[in-house]
Amino acid sequence: EQLVHKSSIETMPTSILMVTDFFYPNFGGVENHVYQLSQCLLQLNYKVVIVTHAYGDCKGVRYLTNGLKVYYLYRRPLYLQSTAPTVFGSMRMLRVIMLRESVHIV
């Protein structure tokens, strides 16, 4: 009898990275939509990671309900909590996060 081993890639859940300027602790339509969509994807056994900019004391990595992982990166907001995404400013950090979290979909 031959043993069949599944590779770790087949057993890993699909990992989704959401990048947004608008997220908790602020409240609004976009913030709620991203949060609710993330919770629904988690219930469907996807791994969801969110990247946003730091809000006051919210810096670094935080875990929210149902294991939702959020990276609060230091990015200076320009206007109404919006940042200017630049290749030089955030791409390096996004690459590190994508590799660390084994992201499949951005």
All heavy atoms as an XYZ file, in Angstrom:
863
protein
N       0.843     -1.177      0.000
C       0.000      0.000      0.000
C       0.891      1.244      0.000
O       1.790      1.367      0.808
C      -0.886     -0.020      1.246
C      -1.996      0.975      1.179
C      -2.944      0.766      2.345
O      -3.407     -0.369      2.556
O      -3.173      1.744      3.036
N       0.622      2.136     -0.903
C       1.447      3.322     -1.051
C       0.790      4.509     -0.339
O      -0.419      4.723     -0.449
C       1.610      3.621     -2.538
C       2.626      4.689     -2.823
C       2.773      4.880     -4.324
O       1.859      4.590     -5.085
N       3.922      5.371     -4.734
N       1.598      5.244      0.403
C       1.092      6.429      1.098
C       1.129      7.622      0.155
O       2.098      7.830     -0.561
C       1.930      6.734      2.333
C       1.883      5.694      3.442
C       2.847      6.095      4.546
C       0.477      5.577      3.996
N       0.079      8.403      0.185
C       0.004      9.598     -0.645
C       0.076     10.801      0.282
O      -0.707     10.925      1.222
C      -1.319      9.629     -1.457
C      -1.397     10.902     -2.268
C      -1.411      8.399     -2.337
N       1.041     11.673      0.039
C       1.207     12.879      0.847
C       0.790     14.091      0.033
O       1.238     14.272     -1.094
C       2.667     13.051      1.277
C       3.144     11.949      2.156
N       2.799     11.878      3.475
C       3.925     10.873      1.902
C       3.368     10.810      4.017
N       4.048     10.178      3.073
N      -0.053     14.900      0.632
C      -0.405     16.157     -0.023
C       0.697     17.161      0.275
O       1.229     17.210      1.373
C      -1.730     16.700      0.516
C      -2.925     15.908      0.071
C      -4.181     16.600      0.516
C      -5.390     15.882     -0.012
N      -6.620     16.544      0.356
N       1.017     17.962     -0.701
C       2.024     18.988     -0.464
C       1.433     20.076      0.416
O       0.216     20.239      0.516
C       2.513     19.582     -1.788
O       1.504     20.368     -2.366
N       2.288     20.827      1.063
C       1.819     21.892      1.952
C       1.090     22.972      1.170
O       0.230     23.662      1.702
C       2.983     22.491      2.728
O       3.924     23.049      1.832
N       1.409     23.121     -0.114
C       0.733     24.127     -0.929
C      -0.735     23.755     -1.121
O      -1.611     24.604     -1.088
C       1.438     24.296     -2.290
C       2.821     24.889     -2.071
C       0.625     25.159     -3.229
C       3.661     24.969     -3.313
N      -1.025     22.490     -1.303
C      -2.405     22.058     -1.520
C      -3.256     22.216     -0.267
O      -4.446     22.406     -0.351
C      -2.425     20.602     -1.974
C      -1.859     20.379     -3.352
C      -1.771     18.912     -3.704
O      -2.273     18.071     -2.925
O      -1.202     18.595     -4.747
N      -2.653     22.099      0.901
C      -3.420     22.173      2.135
C      -3.499     23.587      2.705
O      -4.288     23.831      3.602
C      -2.826     21.231      3.201
O      -1.469     21.603      3.439
C      -2.907     19.789      2.741
N      -2.683     24.500      2.202
C      -2.722     25.878      2.680
C      -3.947     26.594      2.118
O      -4.274     26.430      0.946
C      -1.473     26.646      2.230
C      -0.227     26.335      2.991
S       1.227     27.212      2.366
C       0.617     28.842      2.053
N      -4.613     27.407      2.941
C      -5.726     28.179      2.391
C      -5.203     29.283      1.474
O      -4.070     29.728      1.618
C      -6.392     28.777      3.634
C      -5.321     28.806      4.664
C      -4.411     27.640      4.357
N      -6.021     29.681      0.526
C      -5.656     30.789     -0.345
C      -5.516     32.037      0.500
O      -6.374     32.348      1.320
C      -6.724     30.990     -1.433
O      -6.846     29.785     -2.184
C      -6.365     32.131     -2.351
N      -4.438     32.768      0.301
C      -4.142     33.959      1.089
C      -4.438     35.209      0.260
O      -3.942     35.350     -0.856
C      -2.679     33.932      1.513
O      -2.380     35.031      2.322
N      -5.241     36.102      0.831
C      -5.670     37.323      0.141
C      -5.146     38.535      0.902
O      -5.305     38.625      2.115
C      -7.206     37.391      0.053
C      -7.731     36.181     -0.730
C      -7.663     38.705     -0.559
C      -9.235     36.032     -0.693
N      -4.526     39.468      0.183
C      -4.032     40.708      0.776
C      -4.900     41.855      0.286
O      -5.076     42.040     -0.914
C      -2.571     40.946      0.371
C      -1.943     42.244      0.879
C      -1.758     42.198      2.392
C      -0.618     42.498      0.185
N      -5.451     42.607      1.231
C      -6.231     43.811      0.891
C      -5.428     45.025      1.339
O      -4.981     45.092      2.478
C      -7.582     43.792      1.593
C      -8.478     42.705      1.138
S     -10.126     42.999      1.780
C     -10.890     41.455      1.393
N      -5.251     45.973      0.427
C      -4.511     47.197      0.718
C      -5.495     48.354      0.633
O      -6.144     48.554     -0.396
C      -3.352     47.397     -0.288
C      -2.555     48.643      0.067
C      -2.458     46.167     -0.322
N      -5.613     49.101      1.735
C      -6.597     50.181      1.784
C      -6.120     51.317      2.679
O      -5.391     51.096      3.644
C      -7.960     49.659      2.286
O      -8.890     50.747      2.327
C      -7.864     49.036      3.665
N      -6.524     52.532      2.344
C      -6.258     53.684      3.209
C      -7.329     53.834      4.282
O      -7.128     54.546      5.258
C      -6.237     54.979      2.392
C      -4.907     55.221      1.716
O      -3.897     54.649      2.174
O      -4.866     55.985      0.738
N      -8.456     53.191      4.088
C      -9.591     53.398      4.977
C      -9.917     52.115      5.724
O     -10.419     51.165      5.148
C     -10.802     53.855      4.166
C     -10.507     55.074      3.344
C     -10.251     54.953      1.996
C     -10.456     56.319      3.924
C      -9.966     56.061      1.226
C     -10.167     57.446      3.176
C      -9.919     57.321      1.820
N      -9.616     52.099      7.028
C      -9.879     50.916      7.830
C      -9.994     51.303      9.289
O      -9.740     52.435      9.679
C      -8.783     49.856      7.606
C      -9.182     48.486      8.055
C     -10.208     47.808      7.418
C      -8.570     47.883      9.134
C     -10.605     46.553      7.841
C      -8.947     46.634      9.564
C      -9.978     45.969      8.917
N     -10.366     50.316     10.115
C     -10.483     50.489     11.547
C      -9.197     51.104     12.104
O      -8.129     50.722     11.651
C     -10.747     49.116     12.190
C     -10.802     49.125     13.687
C     -11.961     49.477     14.341
C      -9.678     48.797     14.430
C     -12.008     49.494     15.716
C      -9.716     48.815     15.805
C     -10.884     49.174     16.437
O     -10.915     49.205     17.795
N      -9.217     52.054     12.993
C     -10.280     52.440     13.902
C     -11.256     53.477     13.362
O     -12.188     53.853     14.059
C      -9.522     52.994     15.110
C      -8.288     53.575     14.531
C      -7.943     52.688     13.366
N     -11.079     53.964     12.135
C     -12.075     54.873     11.559
C     -13.312     54.085     11.151
O     -13.237     52.895     10.865
C     -11.502     55.597     10.351
C     -10.530     56.680     10.748
O     -10.395     57.013     11.913
N      -9.834     57.226      9.773
N     -14.442     54.767     11.117
C     -15.694     54.128     10.717
C     -16.258     54.839      9.503
O     -16.217     56.055      9.418
C     -16.723     54.169     11.850
C     -16.330     53.315     13.015
C     -15.787     53.884     14.154
C     -16.491     51.946     12.964
C     -15.419     53.099     15.230
C     -16.115     51.149     14.028
C     -15.580     51.723     15.162
N     -16.769     54.067      8.576
C     -17.379     54.620      7.381
C     -17.729     53.488      6.430
O     -17.544     52.307      6.744
N     -18.217     53.852      5.263
C     -18.658     52.858      4.291
C     -17.546     51.956      3.796
O     -17.689     50.732      3.771
N     -16.414     52.534      3.398
C     -15.302     51.732      2.888
C     -14.733     50.860      3.998
O     -14.466     49.669      3.802
C     -14.200     52.632      2.282
C     -12.988     51.821      1.876
C     -14.746     53.414      1.091
N     -14.541     51.444      5.179
C     -13.993     50.699      6.314
C     -14.857     49.489      6.652
O     -14.353     48.368      6.827
C     -13.882     51.606      7.550
C     -12.889     52.732      7.423
C     -13.458     54.001      6.789
O     -14.542     53.940      6.193
O     -12.801     55.036      6.879
N     -16.166     49.702      6.726
C     -17.086     48.600      7.038
C     -17.116     47.559      5.925
O     -17.184     46.362      6.199
C     -18.495     49.130      7.302
C     -18.588     49.840      8.632
O     -17.856     49.525      9.570
N     -19.481     50.806      8.715
N     -17.082     48.008      4.681
C     -17.112     47.073      3.556
C     -15.879     46.160      3.569
O     -16.000     44.942      3.428
C     -17.189     47.830      2.231
C     -17.143     46.929      1.039
N     -18.206     46.141      0.666
C     -16.143     46.670      0.164
C     -17.869     45.436     -0.404
N     -16.624     45.739     -0.723
N     -14.703     46.739      3.742
C     -13.471     45.943      3.764
C     -13.494     44.968      4.938
O     -13.146     43.790      4.791
C     -12.227     46.860      3.830
C     -10.959     46.057      4.075
C     -12.095     47.669      2.552
N     -13.950     45.425      6.100
C     -14.013     44.559      7.273
C     -15.005     43.405      7.062
O     -14.678     42.251      7.324
C     -14.402     45.369      8.514
C     -14.514     44.519      9.747
C     -13.380     44.108     10.434
C     -15.762     44.106     10.213
C     -13.479     43.301     11.558
C     -15.869     43.301     11.334
C     -14.719     42.911     12.001
O     -14.831     42.111     13.109
N     -16.212     43.709      6.589
C     -17.232     42.674      6.385
C     -16.823     41.688      5.292
O     -17.036     40.477      5.433
C     -18.589     43.305      6.045
C     -19.205     44.086      7.180
C     -19.487     43.227      8.403
O     -19.808     42.045      8.291
N     -19.345     43.808      9.576
N     -16.242     42.185      4.215
C     -15.757     41.303      3.150
C     -14.674     40.371      3.690
O     -14.673     39.170      3.408
C     -15.217     42.126      1.980
C     -14.636     41.342      0.810
C     -15.676     40.411      0.196
C     -14.089     42.308     -0.240
N     -13.784     40.906      4.490
C     -12.726     40.091      5.099
C     -13.310     39.009      5.996
O     -12.864     37.855      5.961
C     -11.777     40.968      5.919
O     -11.169     41.920      5.104
N     -14.311     39.347      6.797
C     -14.934     38.375      7.691
C     -15.630     37.264      6.898
O     -15.549     36.087      7.268
C     -15.921     39.059      8.645
C     -15.263     39.956      9.670
C     -14.298     39.214     10.568
O     -14.576     38.122     11.051
N     -13.135     39.805     10.791
N     -16.286     37.623      5.802
C     -16.939     36.609      4.962
C     -15.909     35.680      4.328
O     -16.107     34.463      4.276
C     -17.777     37.277      3.875
S     -19.253     38.089      4.487
N     -14.793     36.232      3.860
C     -13.740     35.410      3.267
C     -13.105     34.487      4.307
O     -12.784     33.337      4.018
C     -12.678     36.290      2.609
C     -13.132     37.004      1.338
C     -12.124     38.067      0.932
C     -13.354     36.011      0.218
N     -12.935     34.976      5.533
C     -12.407     34.137      6.606
C     -13.340     32.966      6.894
O     -12.889     31.842      7.127
C     -12.197     34.961      7.883
C     -11.002     35.903      7.880
C     -11.077     36.873      9.045
C      -9.700     35.126      7.901
N     -14.648     33.204      6.851
C     -15.612     32.124      7.084
C     -15.566     31.074      5.972
O     -15.931     29.930      6.188
C     -17.025     32.688      7.216
C     -17.245     33.415      8.523
C     -18.637     33.997      8.630
O     -19.412     33.986      7.681
N     -18.964     34.509      9.801
N     -15.119     31.483      4.787
C     -14.982     30.554      3.659
C     -13.592     29.906      3.631
O     -13.193     29.328      2.636
C     -15.243     31.283      2.343
C     -16.675     31.784      2.141
C     -16.761     32.678      0.909
C     -17.636     30.619      2.037
N     -12.870     30.022      4.740
C     -11.541     29.421      4.928
C     -10.436     30.033      4.076
O      -9.478     29.355      3.725
C     -11.579     27.903      4.729
C     -12.377     27.237      5.813
O     -12.375     27.693      6.957
N     -13.070     26.176      5.475
N     -10.578     31.298      3.728
C      -9.472     32.017      3.115
C      -8.659     32.661      4.232
O      -9.191     32.963      5.298
C      -9.973     33.125      2.174
C     -10.598     32.607      0.908
C     -11.975     32.439      0.804
C      -9.808     32.287     -0.184
C     -12.550     31.963     -0.350
C     -10.379     31.807     -1.355
C     -11.745     31.652     -1.429
O     -12.302     31.168     -2.581
N      -7.389     32.879      3.971
C      -6.554     33.642      4.898
C      -6.573     35.077      4.385
O      -6.272     35.322      3.215
C      -5.136     33.094      4.906
C      -4.201     33.881      5.790
C      -2.794     33.325      5.703
C      -1.840     34.203      6.484
N      -0.450     33.768      6.296
N      -6.945     36.022      5.245
C      -7.066     37.417      4.826
C      -6.115     38.281      5.647
O      -6.071     38.181      6.873
C      -8.513     37.932      4.984
C      -8.616     39.370      4.516
C      -9.486     37.045      4.216
N      -5.351     39.118      4.962
C      -4.437     40.055      5.590
C      -4.742     41.437      5.019
O      -4.943     41.582      3.811
C      -2.964     39.683      5.305
C      -2.020     40.692      5.927
C      -2.666     38.276      5.793
N      -4.781     42.433      5.891
C      -5.059     43.806      5.456
C      -3.832     44.668      5.724
O      -3.200     44.549      6.772
C      -6.289     44.373      6.184
C      -7.524     43.571      5.769
C      -6.465     45.864      5.900
C      -8.799     43.984      6.430
N      -3.509     45.542      4.776
C      -2.443     46.519      4.947
C      -3.066     47.899      4.839
O      -3.773     48.199      3.867
C      -1.334     46.354      3.885
C      -0.313     47.468      3.997
C      -0.664     45.007      4.029
N      -2.819     48.720      5.838
C      -3.308     50.092      5.848
C      -2.247     50.957      6.510
O      -1.198     50.468      6.927
C      -4.671     50.187      6.579
O      -5.215     51.494      6.394
C      -4.539     49.871      8.060
N      -2.508     52.249      6.614
C      -1.525     53.111      7.273
C      -1.845     53.222      8.758
O      -2.954     52.906      9.198
C      -1.463     54.491      6.606
C      -2.742     55.269      6.679
N      -3.102     55.995      7.782
C      -3.734     55.422      5.780
C      -4.263     56.574      7.560
N      -4.671     56.236      6.347
N      -0.854     53.635      9.539
C      -1.009     53.745     10.989
C      -2.023     54.842     11.330
O      -2.110     55.865     10.657
C       0.339     54.052     11.635
N      -2.807     54.567     12.376
C      -3.777     55.528     12.890
C      -3.444     55.773     14.351
O      -3.713     54.916     15.197
C      -5.195     54.962     12.822
C      -5.795     54.846     11.454
C      -5.682     53.674     10.726
C      -6.493     55.905     10.908
C      -6.253     53.550      9.480
C      -7.063     55.792      9.649
C      -6.940     54.619      8.947
O      -7.505     54.511      7.716
N      -2.827     56.895     14.683
C      -2.529     57.202     16.078
C      -1.734     56.092     16.752
O      -0.604     55.808     16.385
N      -2.351     55.420     17.742
C      -1.678     54.340     18.470
C      -1.721     53.000     17.734
O      -1.092     52.044     18.175
C      -2.312     54.168     19.858
C      -2.019     55.356     20.762
O      -1.019     56.055     20.500
O      -2.774     55.577     21.720
N      -2.485     52.902     16.674
C      -2.558     51.650     15.900
C      -1.375     51.595     14.952
O      -1.395     52.177     13.865
C      -3.861     51.569     15.109
S      -5.284     51.180     16.097
N      -0.327     50.911     15.390
C       0.884     50.758     14.582
C       1.314     49.305     14.676
O       1.004     48.614     15.629
C       1.995     51.649     15.110
C       1.685     53.112     15.049
C       2.759     53.924     15.736
C       2.324     55.382     15.745
N       2.874     56.133     16.843
N       2.034     48.848     13.679
C       2.535     47.481     13.710
C       1.491     46.484     13.240
O       0.665     46.780     12.386
N       1.512     45.288     13.831
C       0.600     44.216     13.440
C      -0.427     44.006     14.539
O      -0.085     43.919     15.711
C       1.370     42.895     13.200
C       0.420     41.781     12.792
C       2.451     43.088     12.151
N      -1.693     43.940     14.151
C      -2.784     43.691     15.097
C      -3.658     42.569     14.567
O      -3.774     42.375     13.360
C      -3.659     44.943     15.267
C      -2.945     46.190     15.728
C      -2.929     46.261     17.225
N      -2.170     47.388     17.707
C      -2.690     48.460     18.278
N      -3.980     48.547     18.435
N      -1.913     49.422     18.704
N      -4.268     41.836     15.478
C      -5.222     40.787     15.110
C      -6.608     41.229     15.548
O      -6.804     41.628     16.696
C      -4.865     39.456     15.780
C      -3.658     38.809     15.171
C      -2.380     39.087     15.659
C      -3.778     37.936     14.100
C      -1.258     38.492     15.098
C      -2.666     37.341     13.530
C      -1.415     37.626     14.035
O      -0.309     37.043     13.472
N      -7.568     41.143     14.633
C      -8.950     41.483     14.936
C      -9.785     40.208     14.991
O      -9.251     39.101     15.000
C      -9.491     42.457     13.885
C      -8.714     43.775     13.729
C      -9.364     44.653     12.681
C      -8.621     44.517     15.046
N     -11.085     40.336     14.998
C     -12.012     39.222     15.110
C     -11.728     38.121     14.095
O     -11.446     38.397     12.932
C     -13.458     39.735     14.909
O     -13.669     40.832     15.783
C     -14.471     38.658     15.206
N     -11.829     36.877     14.530
C     -11.654     35.681     13.704
C     -10.261     35.556     13.088
O     -10.092     34.929     12.052
C     -12.718     35.609     12.599
C     -14.105     35.456     13.164
O     -14.292     34.836     14.209
N     -15.085     36.019     12.492
N      -9.266     36.163     13.702
C      -7.896     36.030     13.214
C      -7.548     36.928     12.052
O      -6.563     36.676     11.352
N      -8.319     37.977     11.826
C      -8.010     38.925     10.752
C      -6.738     39.682     11.125
O      -6.685     40.367     12.143
C      -9.171     39.899     10.550
C      -8.978     40.981      9.504
C      -8.750     40.377      8.124
C     -10.178     41.912      9.486
N      -5.708     39.540     10.303
C      -4.413     40.164     10.580
C      -4.318     41.486      9.835
O      -4.580     41.550      8.628
C      -3.289     39.224     10.139
C      -1.922     39.637     10.590
C      -0.916     38.544     10.253
C       0.439     38.814     10.825
N       1.377     37.714     10.529
N      -3.949     42.545     10.570
C      -3.867     43.884      9.984
C      -2.474     44.459     10.220
O      -1.991     44.485     11.356
C      -4.922     44.833     10.595
C      -4.862     46.196      9.924
C      -6.314     44.239     10.480
N      -1.838     44.888      9.139
C      -0.562     45.598      9.225
C      -0.852     47.093      9.146
O      -1.381     47.569      8.147
C       0.358     45.213      8.061
C       0.988     43.859      8.171
C       0.321     42.718      7.729
C       2.266     43.706      8.679
C       0.907     41.465      7.806
C       2.864     42.457      8.765
C       2.180     41.344      8.326
O       2.767     40.107      8.410
N      -0.491     47.811     10.208
C      -0.609     49.267     10.218
C       0.775     49.843      9.932
O       1.632     49.892     10.806
C      -1.125     49.759     11.575
C      -2.569     49.423     11.836
C      -2.918     48.306     12.588
C      -3.591     50.229     11.339
C      -4.249     48.003     12.831
C      -4.925     49.934     11.586
C      -5.241     48.817     12.333
O      -6.554     48.526     12.573
N       1.009     50.251      8.679
C       2.304     50.775      8.265
C       2.358     52.282      8.474
O       1.363     52.983      8.300
C       2.552     50.473      6.780
C       2.457     49.025      6.346
C       2.741     48.923      4.851
C       3.404     48.155      7.137
N       3.545     52.755      8.801
C       3.693     54.202      8.936
C       3.714     54.823      7.552
O       4.648     54.627      6.775
C       4.962     54.587      9.696
C       5.098     56.085      9.772
C       4.298     56.809     10.640
C       5.959     56.763      8.934
C       4.378     58.191     10.689
C       6.044     58.138      8.970
C       5.253     58.854      9.850
O       5.316     60.214      9.887
N       2.647     55.490      7.214
C       2.530     56.271      5.980
C       1.828     57.561      6.363
O       0.775     57.530      6.984
C       1.691     55.537      4.922
C       2.229     54.193      4.508
C       3.404     54.265      3.589
N       3.018     54.973      2.387
C       3.863     55.644      1.639
N       5.113     55.689      1.935
N       3.459     56.265      0.574
N       2.380     58.671      6.010
C       1.802     59.961      6.381
C       0.585     60.268      5.509
O       0.697     60.373      4.285
C       2.824     61.058      6.226
C       2.282     62.428      6.628
C       3.360     63.420      6.683
N       4.263     62.986      7.749
C       5.353     63.642      8.066
N       5.707     64.708      7.431
N       6.119     63.199      9.042
N      -0.609     60.398      6.127
C      -1.799     60.761      5.340
C      -1.660     62.174      4.773
O      -1.139     63.064      5.434
C      -2.937     60.701      6.359
C      -2.412     59.890      7.488
C      -0.934     60.105      7.510
N      -2.136     62.352      3.550
C      -2.075     63.658      2.909
C      -3.350     64.455      3.136
O      -3.311     65.620      3.493
C      -1.840     63.493      1.405
C      -0.529     62.838      1.005
C      -0.472     62.647     -0.496
C       0.642     63.679      1.480
N      -4.487     63.810      2.902
C      -5.756     64.520      2.994
C      -6.841     63.532      3.386
O      -7.024     62.507      2.724
C      -6.095     65.172      1.653
C      -7.396     65.912      1.645
C      -7.533     67.118      2.322
C      -8.495     65.401      0.985
C      -8.740     67.790      2.338
C      -9.699     66.061      0.980
C      -9.816     67.261      1.661
O     -11.013     67.920      1.673
N      -7.559     63.779      4.457
C      -8.663     62.934      4.925
C      -8.268     61.453      4.996
O      -8.955     60.587      4.474
C      -9.888     63.115      4.028
C     -10.524     64.489      4.026
C     -11.672     64.539      3.031
C     -11.013     64.868      5.410
N      -7.171     61.161      5.629
C      -6.667     59.799      5.832
C      -6.240     59.093      4.561
O      -6.072     57.885      4.543
C      -7.701     58.938      6.589
C      -8.041     59.462      7.958
C      -6.818     59.580      8.868
O      -5.933     58.749      8.841
N      -6.773     60.632      9.659
N      -6.056     59.822      3.462
C      -5.573     59.227      2.221
C      -4.066     59.411      2.123
O      -3.546     60.477      2.451
C      -6.225     59.891      1.005
O      -7.605     59.661      1.025
N      -3.383     58.373      1.674
C      -1.935     58.462      1.480
C      -1.635     58.458     -0.004
O      -2.481     58.117     -0.815
C      -1.207     57.275      2.140
O      -1.646     56.064      1.526
C      -1.458     57.226      3.630
N      -0.420     58.845     -0.341
C       0.006     58.813     -1.745
C       0.801     57.534     -1.958
O       1.940     57.436     -1.519
C       0.855     60.039     -2.065
N       0.202     56.534     -2.606
C       0.958     55.296     -2.835
C       2.065     55.535     -3.854
O       1.825     56.093     -4.905
C      -0.097     54.333     -3.376
C      -1.177     55.198     -3.906
C      -1.135     56.487     -3.144
N       3.264     55.155     -3.481
C       4.379     55.290     -4.399
C       5.125     53.969     -4.457
O       5.162     53.214     -3.496
C       5.350     56.392     -3.953
O       5.906     56.013     -2.692
C       4.670     57.739     -3.819
N       5.721     53.710     -5.582
C       6.493     52.491     -5.747
C       7.673     52.490     -4.781
O       7.979     51.495     -4.149
C       6.981     52.358     -7.207
C       7.940     51.188     -7.335
C       5.803     52.208     -8.136
N       8.327     53.615     -4.629
C       9.515     53.670     -3.775
C       9.164     53.665     -2.301
O       9.913     53.166     -1.483
C      10.349     54.909     -4.108
C      10.796     54.940     -5.532
C      10.259     55.848     -6.418
C      11.722     54.025     -6.000
C      10.660     55.872     -7.742
C      12.129     54.027     -7.322
C      11.597     54.956     -8.189
N       8.008     54.217     -1.948
C       7.659     54.340     -0.546
C       7.102     53.089      0.095
O       7.414     52.780      1.234
N       6.286     52.333     -0.631
C       5.617     51.207      0.021
C       5.859     49.850     -0.644
O       5.560     48.828     -0.038
C       4.115     51.475      0.075
O       3.601     51.623     -1.230
N       6.398     49.821     -1.833
C       6.534     48.555     -2.537
C       7.455     47.585     -1.800
O       7.178     46.387     -1.734
C       7.037     48.782     -3.956
C       7.022     47.515     -4.777
S       5.414     46.729     -4.795
C       4.750     47.389     -6.266
N       8.518     48.087     -1.220
C       9.443     47.204     -0.503
C       8.755     46.538      0.679
O       8.884     45.334      0.889
C      10.655     48.009     -0.048
C      11.712     47.180      0.594
C      12.921     48.024      0.906
N      13.971     47.179      1.446
C      15.094     47.635      1.938
N      15.331     48.922      1.934
N      15.988     46.817      2.428
N       8.013     47.306      1.447
C       7.305     46.757      2.600
C       6.191     45.814      2.157
O       5.983     44.763      2.768
C       6.735     47.914      3.422
C       6.593     47.697      4.875
S       8.006     46.935      5.633
C       7.148     46.078      6.889
N       5.474     46.144      1.102
C       4.433     45.259      0.590
C       5.027     43.937      0.120
O       4.445     42.878      0.345
C       3.671     45.923     -0.559
C       2.667     46.993     -0.156
C       2.089     47.663     -1.398
C       1.567     46.401      0.689
N       6.180     43.986     -0.507
C       6.842     42.757     -0.958
C       7.192     41.866      0.232
O       6.961     40.657      0.202
C       8.099     43.096     -1.741
C       8.807     41.869     -2.269
C      10.074     42.257     -3.057
N      10.705     41.085     -3.609
C      11.555     40.295     -2.951
N      11.861     40.563     -1.702
N      12.088     39.242     -3.528
N       7.719     42.457      1.291
C       8.060     41.688      2.493
C       6.812     41.035      3.076
O       6.815     39.857      3.434
C       8.752     42.591      3.540
C       8.860     41.896      4.884
C      10.116     43.029      3.046
N       5.730     41.790      3.156
C       4.476     41.259      3.703
C       3.934     40.140      2.810
O       3.509     39.097      3.301
C       3.438     42.382      3.880
C       3.896     43.329      4.990
C       2.050     41.817      4.184
C       3.105     44.609      5.089
N       3.976     40.345      1.493
C       3.464     39.325      0.580
C       4.253     38.027      0.687
O       3.681     36.941      0.656
C       3.460     39.845     -0.861
C       2.369     40.853     -1.108
S       2.177     41.301     -2.844
C       3.486     42.464     -3.055
N       5.558     38.128      0.850
C       6.373     36.925      1.013
C       6.129     36.269      2.363
O       5.974     35.055      2.456
C       7.857     37.257      0.843
C       8.295     37.631     -0.573
C       9.751     38.108     -0.570
C       8.109     36.463     -1.521
N       6.061     37.066      3.413
C       5.856     36.538      4.774
C       4.520     35.841      4.902
O       4.405     34.805      5.549
C       5.948     37.688      5.782
C       5.741     37.249      7.220
C       5.773     38.396      8.178
N       7.081     39.033      8.135
C       7.305     40.254      8.574
N       6.314     40.976      9.075
N       8.508     40.778      8.527
N       3.499     36.398      4.293
C       2.138     35.857      4.428
C       1.764     34.883      3.304
O       0.655     34.401      3.257
C       1.122     37.009      4.453
C       1.330     37.987      5.585
C       1.128     37.369      6.951
O       0.386     36.355      7.070
O       1.698     37.899      7.932
N       2.683     34.632      2.383
C       2.433     33.721      1.245
C       1.165     34.113      0.492
O       0.271     33.310      0.274
C       2.330     32.273      1.722
O       3.499     31.870      2.367
N       1.110     35.370      0.099
C      -0.079     35.935     -0.537
C      -0.257     35.379     -1.947
O       0.683     35.313     -2.721
C       0.008     37.481     -0.564
C      -1.103     38.077     -1.399
C      -0.028     38.024      0.849
N      -1.497     34.995     -2.265
C      -1.852     34.519     -3.598
C      -2.567     35.594     -4.409
O      -2.419     35.671     -5.624
C      -2.793     33.308     -3.507
C      -2.169     32.140     -2.818
N      -2.470     31.798     -1.528
C      -1.252     31.249     -3.241
C      -1.780     30.731     -1.186
N      -1.030     30.371     -2.208
N      -3.393     36.398     -3.744
C      -4.236     37.389     -4.430
C      -4.084     38.737     -3.729
O      -4.163     38.820     -2.510
C      -5.720     36.973     -4.410
C      -5.906     35.609     -5.070
C      -6.594     38.034     -5.078
C      -7.284     35.029     -4.867
N      -3.884     39.813     -4.514
C      -3.806     41.170     -3.958
C      -4.973     41.945     -4.491
O      -5.277     41.930     -5.654
C      -2.498     41.876     -4.345
C      -2.472     43.299     -3.800
C      -1.302     41.088     -3.850
